[in-house]
Amino acid sequence: MGLRDAAPPLAAAALWGGMYVVSKWGFGSVPAVTLAFLRVLVGGVALYVAVRALDATPSLSTKDRRGMLRLGLWVALTLATQFVGTDRTTASQGALLTVLTPVFTLLLGVAMLDEVLTPRSASGMTAAGVGTLLVLAGQYGLALGGGDLVGILALLVASAAWAAYTVDGARLVRKHGALVAATYSSLAAVPMLAVPAAAELAVTDVTLTFTPGVIGAVAYLGLGSTAAAWFLWYRGVERTTATVVAACFFAQPLVGAALGALLLGEVLGPGFAVGGVLMGVGVALVSTARAR
């Protein structure tokens, strides 16, 4: 293992960090589950186009098809609960609960993939986690008040479901490749999200207005945060351990805070630099650890 193997999931986390800026640019006119549906639809179509262009259409066994459907379920559950939870919680709660994803991924990797957590890996995960908390403390103050229980529970489910998507997909990723696994799991999630999205629109009686800002936000979510990021994330799973991939997730709030300062004029907290260094050291430790 090495830092090169961590590059794809780090790039994925950076793309997810950009979602913070996109949401701040006035993206609030699409209901949560409908937004999740549009995101996975755009991303799934883009990935499928890539598969066809590269002539990478796989021959899937019945077991593999069931596996792709299960991954699609994890995707649908992640997106629906993530968007609903984000809508019903404070920014601080959302950031803190999302950071639990690496913890769930680490635990599932040890339990399901028989990965070994070495002292070096544990130290790296701890350093990366502490660094991320320092970044979040400066950006949000780590205030836990506000929001509601439903939102908090939804974000907990989202974190656990994405960890399951990461670890459960390892066999298919290593058999068929990151592009195929990301593509067909995304496409499997489309109909799973279409029904609740339609019900949401019927209940809320919202008229969707696709302004240039909304179109741009959906394009970023679908092409950047889904198609490109999910491929890169699974590329990490393909090349290295779930522990390394999990550690890379800590880069998401770091990138979000940096972009907020650069593009939105937000003020970085005093712990940003120290937190960023700790996060980088932690990822480096995990990436260069050797299983015993």
C-alpha positions as CSV (number, residue, x, y, z in Angstrom):
1,M,0.0,0.0,0.0
2,G,1.1,3.6,-0.5
3,L,0.0,7.1,-0.9
4,R,-0.7,6.5,-4.6
5,D,-3.4,4.1,-3.7
6,A,-5.1,6.8,-1.6
7,A,-5.2,9.3,-4.4
8,P,-8.5,8.2,-6.0
9,P,-10.6,8.2,-2.8
10,L,-8.9,11.5,-1.7
11,A,-10.0,13.0,-5.0
12,A,-13.6,11.6,-4.4
13,A,-13.7,13.2,-1.0
14,A,-12.5,16.5,-2.5
15,L,-15.4,16.4,-5.0
16,W,-17.8,15.8,-2.1
17,G,-16.3,18.7,-0.3
18,G,-17.4,20.9,-3.2
19,M,-21.0,20.0,-2.5
20,Y,-20.9,22.5,0.4
21,V,-20.2,25.4,-1.9
22,V,-22.8,24.2,-4.4
23,S,-25.5,24.1,-1.7
24,K,-24.6,27.6,-0.5
25,W,-25.0,29.0,-4.1
26,G,-28.8,29.0,-3.6
27,F,-29.6,25.3,-4.2
28,G,-32.7,25.0,-2.1
29,S,-35.7,24.7,-4.5
30,V,-35.7,21.0,-5.0
31,P,-37.1,18.6,-2.3
32,A,-34.6,16.3,-0.7
33,V,-35.5,12.9,-2.1
34,T,-36.2,14.4,-5.5
35,L,-32.7,15.9,-5.5
36,A,-31.3,12.5,-4.6
37,F,-33.1,10.9,-7.5
38,L,-31.9,13.6,-10.0
39,R,-28.4,13.2,-8.7
40,V,-28.2,9.4,-9.2
41,L,-30.1,9.6,-12.5
42,V,-27.6,12.0,-14.0
43,G,-24.6,10.2,-12.5
44,G,-25.8,6.7,-13.5
45,V,-26.4,7.8,-17.1
46,A,-23.0,9.4,-17.3
47,L,-21.3,6.3,-16.0
48,Y,-23.2,4.1,-18.4
49,V,-22.2,6.2,-21.3
50,A,-18.6,5.7,-20.1
51,V,-19.0,2.0,-19.9
52,R,-20.4,1.8,-23.4
53,A,-17.8,4.1,-24.8
54,L,-15.0,2.0,-23.3
55,D,-16.8,-1.2,-24.4
56,A,-16.7,-2.4,-20.8
57,T,-20.2,-3.9,-20.6
58,P,-19.8,-6.9,-18.3
59,S,-21.2,-10.4,-18.3
60,L,-22.8,-10.6,-14.8
61,S,-23.8,-13.8,-13.1
62,T,-27.0,-14.1,-11.2
63,K,-25.1,-13.7,-8.0
64,D,-23.4,-10.6,-9.3
65,R,-26.7,-9.1,-10.5
66,R,-28.1,-9.6,-7.0
67,G,-25.0,-7.9,-5.6
68,M,-25.4,-4.9,-7.8
69,L,-29.1,-4.6,-6.7
70,R,-28.0,-4.7,-3.1
71,L,-25.4,-2.0,-3.8
72,G,-28.2,0.0,-5.4
73,L,-30.2,-0.3,-2.3
74,W,-27.3,1.0,-0.2
75,V,-27.0,3.9,-2.6
76,A,-30.7,4.8,-2.5
77,L,-30.8,4.5,1.3
78,T,-27.6,6.7,1.6
79,L,-28.8,9.5,-0.6
80,A,-32.4,9.6,0.7
81,T,-31.4,9.7,4.3
82,Q,-28.5,12.0,3.7
83,F,-30.6,14.6,2.0
84,V,-33.5,14.3,4.4
85,G,-31.1,14.5,7.4
86,T,-29.2,17.5,6.0
87,D,-32.5,19.3,5.5
88,R,-33.6,18.7,9.1
89,T,-30.4,19.3,11.1
90,T,-27.9,22.1,11.6
91,A,-24.7,22.4,9.6
92,S,-22.7,21.4,12.7
93,Q,-24.8,18.2,13.3
94,G,-24.6,17.3,9.6
95,A,-20.8,17.7,9.5
96,L,-20.2,15.8,12.7
97,L,-22.5,12.9,11.9
98,T,-21.1,12.5,8.4
99,V,-17.7,12.1,9.8
100,L,-18.9,8.9,11.4
101,T,-18.8,7.3,8.0
102,P,-15.0,6.4,8.2
103,V,-15.7,4.8,11.6
104,F,-18.5,2.6,10.3
105,T,-16.3,1.7,7.2
106,L,-13.4,0.7,9.4
107,L,-15.5,-1.5,11.6
108,L,-17.2,-3.2,8.6
109,G,-13.9,-3.7,6.9
110,V,-12.6,-5.5,9.9
111,A,-15.8,-7.6,10.3
112,M,-16.6,-8.4,6.7
113,L,-13.3,-8.3,4.9
114,D,-11.1,-9.7,7.6
115,E,-8.9,-6.6,7.5
116,V,-6.4,-6.1,10.3
117,L,-6.3,-2.8,12.2
118,T,-2.6,-2.3,13.0
119,P,-1.3,0.2,15.6
120,R,-0.1,2.4,12.8
121,S,-3.5,2.4,11.1
122,A,-5.3,3.1,14.4
123,S,-3.0,6.0,15.1
124,G,-3.5,7.3,11.6
125,M,-7.3,7.1,11.8
126,T,-7.2,8.8,15.2
127,A,-5.0,11.6,14.0
128,A,-7.2,12.1,10.9
129,G,-10.3,12.2,13.0
130,V,-8.9,14.7,15.5
131,G,-7.7,16.9,12.7
132,T,-11.1,16.9,11.1
133,L,-12.8,17.8,14.4
134,L,-10.4,20.8,14.7
135,V,-11.5,21.9,11.2
136,L,-15.2,21.5,12.0
137,A,-14.8,23.3,15.4
138,G,-13.5,26.3,13.6
139,Q,-16.2,26.3,10.9
140,Y,-19.3,25.3,12.9
141,G,-18.3,25.5,16.6
142,L,-19.4,21.9,17.0
143,A,-22.8,23.1,18.4
144,L,-25.1,20.1,18.8
145,G,-28.3,22.1,19.6
146,G,-31.1,22.6,17.1
147,G,-32.2,20.1,14.4
148,D,-34.5,17.2,15.3
149,L,-34.2,13.6,16.2
150,V,-35.5,12.4,12.8
151,G,-32.8,14.3,11.0
152,I,-30.0,13.0,13.3
153,L,-31.2,9.4,12.9
154,A,-31.4,9.9,9.1
155,L,-27.8,11.1,9.0
156,L,-26.6,8.1,11.2
157,V,-28.4,5.8,8.7
158,A,-26.7,7.5,5.8
159,S,-23.3,7.2,7.3
160,A,-23.8,3.5,8.0
161,A,-25.3,2.8,4.6
162,W,-22.4,4.4,2.7
163,A,-20.0,2.4,4.8
164,A,-22.0,-0.7,3.8
165,Y,-21.8,0.4,0.1
166,T,-18.1,0.7,0.4
167,V,-17.3,-2.6,2.0
168,D,-20.1,-4.7,0.5
169,G,-19.0,-3.6,-3.0
170,A,-15.4,-4.8,-2.5
171,R,-16.0,-8.2,-4.1
172,L,-17.7,-6.9,-7.2
173,V,-15.2,-4.0,-7.6
174,R,-12.3,-6.4,-7.5
175,K,-14.0,-8.8,-9.9
176,H,-15.4,-6.4,-12.5
177,G,-13.6,-3.1,-11.8
178,A,-14.5,0.2,-10.2
179,L,-16.3,1.6,-13.3
180,V,-18.6,-1.3,-13.8
181,A,-19.5,-1.5,-10.1
182,A,-20.2,2.2,-9.7
183,T,-22.2,2.2,-12.9
184,Y,-24.6,-0.6,-12.3
185,S,-25.1,0.1,-8.6
186,S,-26.0,3.7,-9.6
187,L,-28.5,2.5,-12.3
188,A,-30.0,0.0,-9.8
189,A,-30.7,2.9,-7.4
190,V,-32.6,5.0,-10.0
191,P,-35.9,3.1,-9.8
192,M,-35.5,2.7,-6.1
193,L,-35.4,6.5,-5.7
194,A,-37.9,7.3,-8.4
195,V,-41.0,6.1,-6.5
196,P,-40.3,8.0,-3.2
197,A,-39.3,11.1,-5.2
198,A,-42.6,11.0,-7.1
199,A,-44.5,10.6,-3.8
200,E,-42.5,13.5,-2.3
201,L,-43.5,15.8,-5.1
202,A,-47.1,14.7,-4.9
203,V,-47.2,15.3,-1.1
204,T,-45.3,18.6,-1.1
205,D,-47.0,20.0,-4.2
206,V,-43.8,21.6,-5.3
207,T,-43.4,22.9,-8.8
208,L,-39.8,22.3,-9.9
209,T,-38.2,25.3,-11.6
210,F,-34.9,24.6,-13.3
211,T,-33.1,27.8,-13.2
212,P,-29.5,28.0,-14.4
213,G,-28.3,27.7,-10.8
214,V,-30.4,24.6,-10.2
215,I,-29.2,23.0,-13.4
216,G,-25.6,23.8,-12.5
217,A,-26.1,22.3,-9.1
218,V,-27.7,19.1,-10.4
219,A,-24.9,18.8,-13.0
220,Y,-22.2,19.1,-10.3
221,L,-24.0,16.6,-8.0
222,G,-24.6,14.1,-10.8
223,L,-21.4,14.4,-12.8
224,G,-18.9,15.4,-10.2
225,S,-20.2,14.2,-6.8
226,T,-21.7,11.0,-8.2
227,A,-20.3,9.8,-11.5
228,A,-16.7,10.9,-11.0
229,A,-16.5,10.6,-7.2
230,W,-18.1,7.2,-7.0
231,F,-15.8,5.8,-9.6
232,L,-12.8,7.2,-7.8
233,W,-14.1,6.0,-4.4
234,Y,-14.5,2.4,-5.8
235,R,-11.1,2.8,-7.5
236,G,-9.7,3.1,-4.0
237,V,-11.6,0.0,-2.9
238,E,-10.2,-1.8,-5.9
239,R,-6.6,-0.9,-5.2
240,T,-6.3,-0.9,-1.4
241,T,-8.1,-1.7,1.9
242,A,-11.3,-0.3,3.3
243,T,-9.3,1.2,6.2
244,V,-7.3,3.4,3.8
245,V,-10.4,4.4,1.8
246,A,-12.1,5.2,5.1
247,A,-9.3,7.5,6.2
248,C,-9.6,9.5,3.0
249,F,-13.2,10.4,3.7
250,F,-11.9,12.8,6.4
251,A,-10.7,15.1,3.6
252,Q,-14.3,16.0,2.7
253,P,-14.9,18.7,5.4
254,L,-11.4,20.0,5.0
255,V,-12.0,20.7,1.3
256,G,-15.5,22.1,2.1
257,A,-14.1,24.6,4.6
258,A,-11.2,25.6,2.2
259,L,-13.6,26.2,-0.7
260,G,-16.0,28.1,1.6
261,A,-13.2,30.5,2.5
262,L,-12.0,30.8,-1.1
263,L,-15.3,31.1,-3.0
264,L,-17.7,32.4,-0.3
265,G,-15.5,34.6,1.8
266,E,-16.0,32.5,4.9
267,V,-13.5,32.8,7.8
268,L,-11.5,29.7,8.6
269,G,-11.2,28.8,12.3
270,P,-7.8,28.9,14.1
271,G,-7.6,25.2,14.1
272,F,-7.9,24.8,10.3
273,A,-4.1,24.6,9.5
274,V,-3.4,22.3,12.5
275,G,-6.4,20.2,11.7
276,G,-5.4,19.9,8.0
277,V,-1.9,18.8,8.9
278,L,-3.1,16.2,11.3
279,M,-5.6,14.9,8.7
280,G,-2.8,14.6,6.2
281,V,-0.5,12.9,8.6
282,G,-3.2,10.5,9.6
283,V,-4.0,9.5,6.0
284,A,-0.3,9.1,5.3
285,L,0.1,6.8,8.3
286,V,-2.9,4.6,7.3
287,S,-1.9,4.5,3.6
288,T,1.6,3.3,4.4
289,A,0.7,0.8,7.2
290,R,1.3,-2.8,6.5
291,A,-1.1,-5.5,7.7
292,R,0.4,-8.0,10.1
